[in-house]
Amino acid sequence: MSRITKLYEHLVTNHPDADEVRLTLREIHRIVRALPERAWRDVGWWANDPNDHHARRWLDAGFDVTEVNLTGQYVVFRRNVRGKKR
């Protein structure tokens, strides 16, 4: 299992009914046990690209990244259409 899969598990387990989740980069770092250096400095790393292995984790959990603030060191995940409960 990849480290970033732990983010998927966190979102699904701890935020099953949330429409929006705001996590600091430090929180994500603790969850995945080592956030890549690029994630701390490059907004593009957080793109909702289903071809990127890491992005696939939050997309599969039913979330899109809607805000990245590297200065404030946080990321906002918003429930996507695929993640809406019917």
C-alpha positions, 0 to 999 in steps of 0.5 A, a space after each residue: 500500500 502506498 503512503 498516500 493511500 492513507 489519505 484516502 483512508 483518512 478521508 473515507 473513515 474520518 469525514 464520511 459525511 463532510 462536504 468540505 475538509 480542510 487539512 493542514 500540510 502538517 496534518 496530511 504529512 502525519 497521515 501519510 507519514 511523509 508528504 513529498 517535498 513537491 507537495 509543500 512547494 508546488 500547487 500543481 502537485 495538488 491538481 485533480 488529475 486522475 492520471 496522477 497516482 496521488 490525486 487518484 486517492 482523494 478523487 477515489 475518496 469522493 473529493 476534489 482539491 478546491 483550494 491550496 494555500 502553500 503560504 498558509 500551509 493548508 488544502 481544502 477538499 470538497 466532496 465531488 459529484 462521484 462522492 455525493 451520497 444518493 
